[in-house]
Amino acid sequence: MNSGNYGWIELVLFYGIAIGFGLWQWLSMDRLLKKTRAEKAAKQAAEQDSNPPSP
């Protein structure tokens, strides 16, 4: 293999891992935010059901 190709292989592997890790972190945070928002909405709905408005 030509020695010039090793640089390209290194770049592709390094940046592929970096982009993959960043994408994994972004998806993980997105899932966590959706879960937190759903729990907050459920808590607010439960509080509204337990405290009916007074006439």
C-alpha distance matrix in Angstrom:
0.0 3.8 6.4 8.5 7.2 8.3 11.7 12.1 11.4 13.9 16.3 16.4 17.0 19.5 21.4 21.4 23.1 25.4 26.5 26.9 29.1 31.1 31.7 32.8 35.2 36.6 37.3 38.8 41.1 42.0 43.1 45.1 46.8 47.8 49.2 51.1 52.6 53.7 55.4 57.1 58.4 59.6 61.4 63.1 64.2 65.7 67.5 68.9 70.1 71.8 73.5 75.2 76.7 80.4 82.8
3.8 0.0 3.8 5.4 5.7 7.5 10.1 10.9 11.4 13.5 15.5 16.2 17.4 19.4 21.0 21.6 23.5 25.3 26.4 27.4 29.5 31.1 32.0 33.4 35.5 36.8 37.8 39.4 41.4 42.4 43.8 45.6 47.2 48.4 49.9 51.6 53.0 54.3 56.1 57.6 58.8 60.3 62.0 63.5 64.8 66.4 68.0 69.4 70.8 72.5 74.0 75.7 77.0 80.7 83.1
6.4 3.8 0.0 3.8 5.4 5.6 7.7 9.7 10.4 11.5 13.6 15.2 16.1 17.5 19.4 20.5 22.0 23.6 25.1 26.3 27.9 29.6 30.8 32.2 34.0 35.4 36.8 38.2 40.0 41.3 42.8 44.3 45.9 47.3 48.8 50.3 51.8 53.3 54.9 56.2 57.7 59.3 60.8 62.3 63.7 65.3 66.8 68.3 69.8 71.3 72.8 74.6 75.9 79.5 82.0
8.5 5.4 3.8 0.0 3.8 5.5 5.9 7.3 9.2 10.6 11.6 13.3 15.0 16.2 17.5 18.8 20.8 22.0 23.2 24.7 26.6 27.8 29.0 30.8 32.5 33.6 35.1 36.8 38.3 39.4 41.2 42.8 44.1 45.5 47.3 48.7 49.9 51.6 53.3 54.5 55.9 57.6 59.1 60.4 61.9 63.6 65.1 66.4 68.0 69.7 71.0 72.7 73.8 77.4 79.8
7.2 5.7 5.4 3.8 0.0 3.8 5.4 5.3 6.3 8.7 10.0 10.7 12.3 14.2 15.5 16.2 18.3 20.0 20.9 22.1 24.2 25.6 26.5 28.1 30.2 31.3 32.5 34.2 36.0 37.0 38.5 40.4 41.7 43.0 44.7 46.3 47.5 49.0 50.8 52.1 53.4 55.0 56.7 58.1 59.4 61.1 62.7 64.0 65.5 67.2 68.6 70.3 71.5 75.2 77.6
8.3 7.5 5.6 5.5 3.8 0.0 3.8 5.4 5.0 6.1 8.6 9.9 10.5 12.0 14.1 15.0 16.4 18.1 19.7 20.7 22.4 24.1 25.4 26.6 28.5 30.0 31.3 32.6 34.5 35.8 37.2 38.8 40.4 41.8 43.3 44.8 46.3 47.8 49.3 50.7 52.2 53.7 55.2 56.7 58.2 59.7 61.2 62.8 64.2 65.8 67.2 69.1 70.4 74.0 76.6
11.7 10.1 7.7 5.9 5.4 3.8 0.0 3.8 5.4 5.1 6.2 8.6 10.0 10.5 12.1 13.8 15.4 16.4 17.9 19.5 21.1 22.3 23.8 25.5 27.0 28.2 29.9 31.4 32.9 34.2 36.0 37.4 38.7 40.3 42.0 43.2 44.6 46.4 47.9 49.1 50.6 52.4 53.7 55.1 56.7 58.3 59.7 61.1 62.8 64.3 65.6 67.5 68.6 72.2 74.7
12.1 10.9 9.7 7.3 5.3 5.4 3.8 0.0 3.8 5.4 5.1 6.1 8.5 9.8 10.5 11.7 14.0 15.2 16.0 17.6 19.7 20.7 21.7 23.6 25.4 26.4 27.8 29.6 31.2 32.2 33.9 35.7 36.9 38.2 40.1 41.5 42.7 44.3 46.1 47.3 48.6 50.4 51.9 53.2 54.6 56.4 57.9 59.2 60.7 62.4 63.8 65.5 66.6 70.2 72.6
11.4 11.4 10.4 9.2 6.3 5.0 5.4 3.8 0.0 3.8 5.5 5.2 6.1 8.5 10.1 10.3 12.2 14.1 15.2 16.0 18.1 19.8 20.7 22.0 24.1 25.5 26.5 28.1 30.0 31.1 32.5 34.3 35.9 37.1 38.6 40.3 41.7 43.1 44.7 46.2 47.6 49.1 50.7 52.2 53.5 55.1 56.7 58.1 59.5 61.2 62.7 64.5 65.8 69.4 71.9
13.9 13.5 11.5 10.6 8.7 6.1 5.1 5.4 3.8 0.0 3.8 5.5 5.2 5.9 8.4 9.6 10.6 12.1 14.0 15.1 16.5 18.2 19.7 20.9 22.5 24.1 25.6 26.8 28.6 30.0 31.5 32.9 34.5 36.1 37.5 38.9 40.5 42.1 43.5 44.8 46.5 48.0 49.3 50.9 52.4 53.9 55.4 56.9 58.5 59.9 61.3 63.3 64.6 68.2 70.8
16.3 15.5 13.6 11.6 10.0 8.6 6.2 5.1 5.5 3.8 0.0 3.8 5.5 5.2 5.9 8.0 9.9 10.4 11.7 13.6 15.2 16.2 17.7 19.5 20.9 22.1 23.8 25.4 26.8 28.0 29.9 31.3 32.6 34.2 35.9 37.1 38.5 40.2 41.8 43.0 44.5 46.2 47.6 48.9 50.5 52.2 53.5 54.9 56.6 58.2 59.4 61.3 62.4 66.0 68.5
16.4 16.2 15.2 13.3 10.7 9.9 8.6 6.1 5.2 5.5 3.8 0.0 3.8 5.6 5.4 5.6 8.4 9.8 10.2 11.5 13.9 15.1 15.8 17.6 19.6 20.6 21.8 23.6 25.4 26.3 27.9 29.7 31.0 32.3 34.0 35.6 36.8 38.3 40.1 41.4 42.7 44.4 46.0 47.4 48.7 50.4 52.0 53.3 54.8 56.5 57.9 59.6 60.9 64.5 66.9
17.0 17.4 16.1 15.0 12.3 10.5 10.0 8.5 6.1 5.2 5.5 3.8 0.0 3.8 5.7 5.0 6.1 8.5 9.9 10.3 12.1 14.1 15.1 16.1 18.2 19.8 20.9 22.1 24.2 25.5 26.8 28.3 30.1 31.4 32.8 34.4 36.0 37.3 38.8 40.4 41.9 43.3 44.8 46.4 47.8 49.2 50.8 52.4 53.8 55.3 56.9 58.8 60.2 63.8 66.4
19.5 19.4 17.5 16.2 14.2 12.0 10.5 9.8 8.5 5.9 5.2 5.6 3.8 0.0 3.8 5.5 5.3 6.2 8.7 9.9 10.7 12.4 14.3 15.4 16.7 18.4 20.1 21.2 22.7 24.4 26.0 27.1 28.7 30.5 31.8 33.0 34.7 36.4 37.7 39.0 40.7 42.3 43.5 45.1 46.7 48.2 49.5 51.2 52.8 54.1 55.5 57.5 58.8 62.4 65.0
21.4 21.0 19.4 17.5 15.5 14.1 12.1 10.5 10.1 8.4 5.9 5.4 5.7 3.8 0.0 3.8 5.4 4.9 5.9 8.2 9.7 10.3 11.9 13.8 15.1 16.2 18.0 19.6 20.9 22.1 24.1 25.5 26.7 28.3 30.1 31.2 32.6 34.4 36.0 37.1 38.6 40.4 41.7 43.0 44.6 46.3 47.6 49.0 50.7 52.3 53.5 55.4 56.5 60.1 62.6
21.4 21.6 20.5 18.8 16.2 15.0 13.8 11.7 10.3 9.6 8.0 5.6 5.0 5.5 3.8 0.0 3.8 5.5 5.3 5.9 8.5 9.9 10.4 12.0 14.1 15.2 16.3 18.0 19.9 20.8 22.4 24.2 25.6 26.9 28.5 30.1 31.4 32.8 34.5 36.0 37.3 38.9 40.5 41.9 43.3 44.9 46.5 47.9 49.3 51.0 52.4 54.2 55.5 59.2 61.7
23.1 23.5 22.0 20.8 18.3 16.4 15.4 14.0 12.2 10.6 9.9 8.4 6.1 5.3 5.4 3.8 0.0 3.8 5.6 5.0 6.0 8.5 9.8 10.3 12.2 14.1 15.3 16.2 18.2 19.8 21.0 22.4 24.2 25.7 26.9 28.4 30.1 31.6 32.9 34.4 36.1 37.5 38.8 40.5 42.0 43.4 44.9 46.6 48.0 49.4 50.9 52.9 54.4 58.0 60.6
25.4 25.3 23.6 22.0 20.0 18.1 16.4 15.2 14.1 12.1 10.4 9.8 8.5 6.2 4.9 5.5 3.8 0.0 3.8 5.5 5.2 6.2 8.6 9.9 10.7 12.3 14.3 15.3 16.6 18.3 20.1 21.2 22.5 24.5 25.9 26.9 28.5 30.4 31.7 32.9 34.6 36.3 37.5 38.9 40.6 42.1 43.4 45.0 46.7 48.1 49.4 51.4 52.6 56.2 58.8
26.5 26.4 25.1 23.2 20.9 19.7 17.9 16.0 15.2 14.0 11.7 10.2 9.9 8.7 5.9 5.3 5.6 3.8 0.0 3.8 5.5 5.1 6.0 8.5 9.8 10.4 12.2 14.1 15.3 16.3 18.3 19.9 20.9 22.5 24.3 25.6 26.8 28.5 30.3 31.4 32.8 34.6 36.0 37.3 38.8 40.5 41.9 43.3 44.9 46.6 47.8 49.6 50.8 54.4 56.9
26.9 27.4 26.3 24.7 22.1 20.7 19.5 17.6 16.0 15.1 13.6 11.5 10.3 9.9 8.2 5.9 5.0 5.5 3.8 0.0 3.8 5.4 5.1 6.1 8.6 9.9 10.6 12.1 14.2 15.2 16.5 18.3 19.9 21.2 22.6 24.3 25.7 27.1 28.7 30.2 31.6 33.0 34.6 36.2 37.5 39.0 40.7 42.1 43.5 45.1 46.7 48.5 49.9 53.6 56.2
29.1 29.5 27.9 26.6 24.2 22.4 21.1 19.7 18.1 16.5 15.2 13.9 12.1 10.7 9.7 8.5 6.0 5.2 5.5 3.8 0.0 3.8 5.5 5.0 6.2 8.6 10.0 10.5 12.3 14.2 15.4 16.5 18.3 20.1 21.2 22.4 24.3 25.9 27.0 28.5 30.3 31.7 32.9 34.6 36.2 37.5 38.9 40.7 42.2 43.5 45.0 47.1 48.5 52.1 54.8
31.1 31.1 29.6 27.8 25.6 24.1 22.3 20.7 19.8 18.2 16.2 15.1 14.1 12.4 10.3 9.9 8.5 6.2 5.1 5.4 3.8 0.0 3.8 5.4 5.1 6.2 8.7 9.8 10.6 12.2 14.3 15.3 16.4 18.4 20.0 21.0 22.4 24.4 25.8 26.8 28.5 30.3 31.5 32.8 34.5 36.1 37.4 38.9 40.6 42.1 43.3 45.2 46.5 50.0 52.6
31.7 32.0 30.8 29.0 26.5 25.4 23.8 21.7 20.7 19.7 17.7 15.8 15.1 14.3 11.9 10.4 9.8 8.6 6.0 5.1 5.5 3.8 0.0 3.8 5.4 5.0 6.2 8.5 9.9 10.5 12.3 14.2 15.3 16.5 18.4 19.9 21.0 22.6 24.4 25.7 26.9 28.6 30.2 31.5 32.9 34.6 36.2 37.5 39.0 40.7 42.1 43.8 45.1 48.8 51.3
32.8 33.4 32.2 30.8 28.1 26.6 25.5 23.6 22.0 20.9 19.5 17.6 16.1 15.4 13.8 12.0 10.3 9.9 8.5 6.1 5.0 5.4 3.8 0.0 3.8 5.5 5.3 6.1 8.6 9.9 10.7 12.3 14.3 15.5 16.6 18.4 20.1 21.3 22.7 24.4 25.9 27.2 28.7 30.4 31.7 33.1 34.8 36.4 37.7 39.2 40.8 42.7 44.3 47.9 50.6
35.2 35.5 34.0 32.5 30.2 28.5 27.0 25.4 24.1 22.5 20.9 19.6 18.2 16.7 15.1 14.1 12.2 10.7 9.8 8.6 6.2 5.1 5.4 3.8 0.0 3.8 5.5 5.0 6.1 8.5 9.9 10.5 12.2 14.3 15.4 16.3 18.2 20.0 21.1 22.3 24.2 25.7 26.8 28.5 30.2 31.5 32.8 34.6 36.2 37.5 38.9 41.0 42.4 45.9 48.7
36.6 36.8 35.4 33.6 31.3 30.0 28.2 26.4 25.5 24.1 22.1 20.6 19.8 18.4 16.2 15.2 14.1 12.3 10.4 9.9 8.6 6.2 5.0 5.5 3.8 0.0 3.8 5.5 5.2 6.1 8.7 9.9 10.5 12.3 14.3 15.3 16.4 18.3 20.0 21.0 22.4 24.3 25.7 26.9 28.5 30.2 31.5 32.9 34.6 36.2 37.4 39.2 40.5 44.0 46.6
37.3 37.8 36.8 35.1 32.5 31.3 29.9 27.8 26.5 25.6 23.8 21.8 20.9 20.1 18.0 16.3 15.3 14.3 12.2 10.6 10.0 8.7 6.2 5.3 5.5 3.8 0.0 3.8 5.5 5.0 6.2 8.6 9.9 10.6 12.3 14.2 15.3 16.5 18.4 20.0 21.1 22.6 24.4 25.8 27.0 28.6 30.3 31.7 33.0 34.7 36.3 38.0 39.5 43.1 45.7
38.8 39.4 38.2 36.8 34.2 32.6 31.4 29.6 28.1 26.8 25.4 23.6 22.1 21.2 19.6 18.0 16.2 15.3 14.1 12.1 10.5 9.8 8.5 6.1 5.0 5.5 3.8 0.0 3.8 5.4 5.2 6.3 8.7 10.1 10.7 12.4 14.4 15.5 16.7 18.4 20.1 21.3 22.7 24.5 25.9 27.1 28.8 30.5 31.8 33.2 34.8 36.9 38.5 42.1 44.9
41.1 41.4 40.0 38.3 36.0 34.5 32.9 31.2 30.0 28.6 26.8 25.4 24.2 22.7 20.9 19.9 18.2 16.6 15.3 14.2 12.3 10.6 9.9 8.6 6.1 5.2 5.5 3.8 0.0 3.8 5.4 5.0 6.1 8.6 9.8 10.4 12.1 14.1 15.2 16.3 18.2 19.8 20.9 22.4 24.2 25.6 26.8 28.5 30.2 31.5 32.8 34.9 36.3 39.8 42.6
42.0 42.4 41.3 39.4 37.0 35.8 34.2 32.2 31.1 30.0 28.0 26.3 25.5 24.4 22.1 20.8 19.8 18.3 16.3 15.2 14.2 12.2 10.5 9.9 8.5 6.1 5.0 5.4 3.8 0.0 3.8 5.4 5.2 6.2 8.6 9.9 10.6 12.3 14.3 15.3 16.5 18.3 20.0 21.1 22.5 24.3 25.8 27.0 28.6 30.4 31.7 33.4 34.7 38.4 40.9
43.1 43.8 42.8 41.2 38.5 37.2 36.0 33.9 32.5 31.5 29.9 27.9 26.8 26.0 24.1 22.4 21.0 20.1 18.3 16.5 15.4 14.3 12.3 10.7 9.9 8.7 6.2 5.2 5.4 3.8 0.0 3.8 5.5 5.2 6.2 8.6 10.0 10.6 12.4 14.3 15.4 16.5 18.4 20.1 21.1 22.6 24.4 25.9 27.1 28.7 30.4 32.2 33.9 37.6 40.2
45.1 45.6 44.3 42.8 40.4 38.8 37.4 35.7 34.3 32.9 31.3 29.7 28.3 27.1 25.5 24.2 22.4 21.2 19.9 18.3 16.5 15.3 14.2 12.3 10.5 9.9 8.6 6.3 5.0 5.4 3.8 0.0 3.8 5.5 5.1 6.1 8.6 9.9 10.6 12.2 14.2 15.4 16.4 18.4 20.0 21.1 22.5 24.4 25.8 27.0 28.6 30.8 32.5 36.0 38.9
46.8 47.2 45.9 44.1 41.7 40.4 38.7 36.9 35.9 34.5 32.6 31.0 30.1 28.7 26.7 25.6 24.2 22.5 20.9 19.9 18.3 16.4 15.3 14.3 12.2 10.5 9.9 8.7 6.1 5.2 5.5 3.8 0.0 3.8 5.4 5.0 6.0 8.5 9.8 10.4 12.1 14.1 15.2 16.4 18.2 19.8 21.0 22.5 24.3 25.7 26.9 28.8 30.2 33.8 36.5
47.8 48.4 47.3 45.5 43.0 41.8 40.3 38.2 37.1 36.1 34.2 32.3 31.4 30.5 28.3 26.9 25.7 24.5 22.5 21.2 20.1 18.4 16.5 15.5 14.3 12.3 10.6 10.1 8.6 6.2 5.2 5.5 3.8 0.0 3.8 5.5 5.2 6.1 8.6 9.9 10.5 12.2 14.2 15.4 16.4 18.3 20.0 21.1 22.5 24.4 25.8 27.4 29.0 32.6 35.2
49.2 49.9 48.8 47.3 44.7 43.3 42.0 40.1 38.6 37.5 35.9 34.0 32.8 31.8 30.1 28.5 26.9 25.9 24.3 22.6 21.2 20.0 18.4 16.6 15.4 14.3 12.3 10.7 9.8 8.6 6.2 5.1 5.4 3.8 0.0 3.8 5.5 5.2 6.2 8.6 9.9 10.6 12.3 14.3 15.3 16.5 18.4 20.1 21.1 22.6 24.4 26.4 28.3 31.9 34.7
51.1 51.6 50.3 48.7 46.3 44.8 43.2 41.5 40.3 38.9 37.1 35.6 34.4 33.0 31.2 30.1 28.4 26.9 25.6 24.3 22.4 21.0 19.9 18.4 16.3 15.3 14.2 12.4 10.4 9.9 8.6 6.1 5.0 5.5 3.8 0.0 3.8 5.5 5.2 6.1 8.6 9.9 10.5 12.3 14.2 15.3 16.5 18.4 20.0 21.1 22.6 24.8 26.5 29.9 32.9
52.6 53.0 51.8 49.9 47.5 46.3 44.6 42.7 41.7 40.5 38.5 36.8 36.0 34.7 32.6 31.4 30.1 28.5 26.8 25.7 24.3 22.4 21.0 20.1 18.2 16.4 15.3 14.4 12.1 10.6 10.0 8.6 6.0 5.2 5.5 3.8 0.0 3.8 5.5 5.0 6.1 8.6 9.8 10.5 12.2 14.2 15.3 16.5 18.3 20.0 21.1 22.9 24.3 27.9 30.6
53.7 54.3 53.3 51.6 49.0 47.8 46.4 44.3 43.1 42.1 40.2 38.3 37.3 36.4 34.4 32.8 31.6 30.4 28.5 27.1 25.9 24.4 22.6 21.3 20.0 18.3 16.5 15.5 14.1 12.3 10.6 9.9 8.5 6.1 5.2 5.5 3.8 0.0 3.8 5.4 5.1 6.1 8.6 9.9 10.5 12.2 14.2 15.3 16.5 18.4 20.0 21.6 23.5 27.1 29.8
55.4 56.1 54.9 53.3 50.8 49.3 47.9 46.1 44.7 43.5 41.8 40.1 38.8 37.7 36.0 34.5 32.9 31.7 30.3 28.7 27.0 25.8 24.4 22.7 21.1 20.0 18.4 16.7 15.2 14.3 12.4 10.6 9.8 8.6 6.2 5.2 5.5 3.8 0.0 3.8 5.5 5.1 6.1 8.6 9.8 10.5 12.3 14.3 15.3 16.5 18.3 20.5 22.6 26.1 29.1
57.1 57.6 56.2 54.5 52.1 50.7 49.1 47.3 46.2 44.8 43.0 41.4 40.4 39.0 37.1 36.0 34.4 32.9 31.4 30.2 28.5 26.8 25.7 24.4 22.3 21.0 20.0 18.4 16.3 15.3 14.3 12.2 10.4 9.9 8.6 6.1 5.0 5.4 3.8 0.0 3.8 5.5 5.1 6.2 8.6 9.9 10.6 12.4 14.3 15.4 16.5 18.7 20.3 23.8 26.8
58.4 58.8 57.7 55.9 53.4 52.2 50.6 48.6 47.6 46.5 44.5 42.7 41.9 40.7 38.6 37.3 36.1 34.6 32.8 31.6 30.3 28.5 26.9 25.9 24.2 22.4 21.1 20.1 18.2 16.5 15.4 14.2 12.1 10.5 9.9 8.6 6.1 5.1 5.5 3.8 0.0 3.8 5.4 5.1 6.1 8.6 9.9 10.6 12.3 14.3 15.4 16.9 18.5 22.2 24.8
59.6 60.3 59.3 57.6 55.0 53.7 52.4 50.4 49.1 48.0 46.2 44.4 43.3 42.3 40.4 38.9 37.5 36.3 34.6 33.0 31.7 30.3 28.6 27.2 25.7 24.3 22.6 21.3 19.8 18.3 16.5 15.4 14.1 12.2 10.6 9.9 8.6 6.1 5.1 5.5 3.8 0.0 3.8 5.5 5.1 6.1 8.6 9.9 10.5 12.3 14.3 16.0 18.3 21.8 24.7
61.4 62.0 60.8 59.1 56.7 55.2 53.7 51.9 50.7 49.3 47.6 46.0 44.8 43.5 41.7 40.5 38.8 37.5 36.0 34.6 32.9 31.5 30.2 28.7 26.8 25.7 24.4 22.7 20.9 20.0 18.4 16.4 15.2 14.2 12.3 10.5 9.8 8.6 6.1 5.1 5.4 3.8 0.0 3.8 5.5 5.1 6.2 8.7 9.9 10.6 12.3 14.8 17.0 20.3 23.5
63.1 63.5 62.3 60.4 58.1 56.7 55.1 53.2 52.2 50.9 48.9 47.4 46.4 45.1 43.0 41.9 40.5 38.9 37.3 36.2 34.6 32.8 31.5 30.4 28.5 26.9 25.8 24.5 22.4 21.1 20.1 18.4 16.4 15.4 14.3 12.3 10.5 9.9 8.6 6.2 5.1 5.5 3.8 0.0 3.8 5.4 5.1 6.2 8.6 9.9 10.6 12.5 14.2 17.7 20.7
64.2 64.8 63.7 61.9 59.4 58.2 56.7 54.6 53.5 52.4 50.5 48.7 47.8 46.7 44.6 43.3 42.0 40.6 38.8 37.5 36.2 34.5 32.9 31.7 30.2 28.5 27.0 25.9 24.2 22.5 21.1 20.0 18.2 16.4 15.3 14.2 12.2 10.5 9.8 8.6 6.1 5.1 5.5 3.8 0.0 3.8 5.4 5.1 6.2 8.7 10.0 11.2 13.3 16.9 19.6
65.7 66.4 65.3 63.6 61.1 59.7 58.3 56.4 55.1 53.9 52.2 50.4 49.2 48.2 46.3 44.9 43.4 42.1 40.5 39.0 37.5 36.1 34.6 33.1 31.5 30.2 28.6 27.1 25.6 24.3 22.6 21.1 19.8 18.3 16.5 15.3 14.2 12.2 10.5 9.9 8.6 6.1 5.1 5.4 3.8 0.0 3.8 5.4 5.1 6.2 8.6 10.6 13.5 16.7 19.8
67.5 68.0 66.8 65.1 62.7 61.2 59.7 57.9 56.7 55.4 53.5 52.0 50.8 49.5 47.6 46.5 44.9 43.4 41.9 40.7 38.9 37.4 36.2 34.8 32.8 31.5 30.3 28.8 26.8 25.8 24.4 22.5 21.0 20.0 18.4 16.5 15.3 14.2 12.3 10.6 9.9 8.6 6.2 5.1 5.4 3.8 0.0 3.8 5.4 5.2 6.1 8.9 11.3 14.3 17.7
68.9 69.4 68.3 66.4 64.0 62.8 61.1 59.2 58.1 56.9 54.9 53.3 52.4 51.2 49.0 47.9 46.6 45.0 43.3 42.1 40.7 38.9 37.5 36.4 34.6 32.9 31.7 30.5 28.5 27.0 25.9 24.4 22.5 21.1 20.1 18.4 16.5 15.3 14.3 12.4 10.6 9.9 8.7 6.2 5.1 5.4 3.8 0.0 3.8 5.5 5.2 6.4 8.5 11.9 14.9
70.1 70.8 69.8 68.0 65.5 64.2 62.8 60.7 59.5 58.5 56.6 54.8 53.8 52.8 50.7 49.3 48.0 46.7 44.9 43.5 42.2 40.6 39.0 37.7 36.2 34.6 33.0 31.8 30.2 28.6 27.1 25.8 24.3 22.5 21.1 20.0 18.3 16.5 15.3 14.3 12.3 10.5 9.9 8.6 6.2 5.1 5.4 3.8 0.0 3.8 5.6 6.1 9.4 12.5 15.2
71.8 72.5 71.3 69.7 67.2 65.8 64.3 62.4 61.2 59.9 58.2 56.5 55.3 54.1 52.3 51.0 49.4 48.1 46.6 45.1 43.5 42.1 40.7 39.2 37.5 36.2 34.7 33.2 31.5 30.4 28.7 27.0 25.7 24.4 22.6 21.1 20.0 18.4 16.5 15.4 14.3 12.3 10.6 9.9 8.7 6.2 5.2 5.5 3.8 0.0 3.8 6.2 9.7 12.0 15.3
73.5 74.0 72.8 71.0 68.6 67.2 65.6 63.8 62.7 61.3 59.4 57.9 56.9 55.5 53.5 52.4 50.9 49.4 47.8 46.7 45.0 43.3 42.1 40.8 38.9 37.4 36.3 34.8 32.8 31.7 30.4 28.6 26.9 25.8 24.4 22.6 21.1 20.0 18.3 16.5 15.4 14.3 12.3 10.6 10.0 8.6 6.1 5.2 5.6 3.8 0.0 3.8 6.4 8.7 12.2
75.2 75.7 74.6 72.7 70.3 69.1 67.5 65.5 64.5 63.3 61.3 59.6 58.8 57.5 55.4 54.2 52.9 51.4 49.6 48.5 47.1 45.2 43.8 42.7 41.0 39.2 38.0 36.9 34.9 33.4 32.2 30.8 28.8 27.4 26.4 24.8 22.9 21.6 20.5 18.7 16.9 16.0 14.8 12.5 11.2 10.6 8.9 6.4 6.1 6.2 3.8 0.0 3.8 6.4 9.3
76.7 77.0 75.9 73.8 71.5 70.4 68.6 66.6 65.8 64.6 62.4 60.9 60.2 58.8 56.5 55.5 54.4 52.6 50.8 49.9 48.5 46.5 45.1 44.3 42.4 40.5 39.5 38.5 36.3 34.7 33.9 32.5 30.2 29.0 28.3 26.5 24.3 23.5 22.6 20.3 18.5 18.3 17.0 14.2 13.3 13.5 11.3 8.5 9.4 9.7 6.4 3.8 0.0 3.8 6.5
80.4 80.7 79.5 77.4 75.2 74.0 72.2 70.2 69.4 68.2 66.0 64.5 63.8 62.4 60.1 59.2 58.0 56.2 54.4 53.6 52.1 50.0 48.8 47.9 45.9 44.0 43.1 42.1 39.8 38.4 37.6 36.0 33.8 32.6 31.9 29.9 27.9 27.1 26.1 23.8 22.2 21.8 20.3 17.7 16.9 16.7 14.3 11.9 12.5 12.0 8.7 6.4 3.8 0.0 3.8
82.8 83.1 82.0 79.8 77.6 76.6 74.7 72.6 71.9 70.8 68.5 66.9 66.4 65.0 62.6 61.7 60.6 58.8 56.9 56.2 54.8 52.6 51.3 50.6 48.7 46.6 45.7 44.9 42.6 40.9 40.2 38.9 36.5 35.2 34.7 32.9 30.6 29.8 29.1 26.8 24.8 24.7 23.5 20.7 19.6 19.8 17.7 14.9 15.2 15.3 12.2 9.3 6.5 3.8 0.0
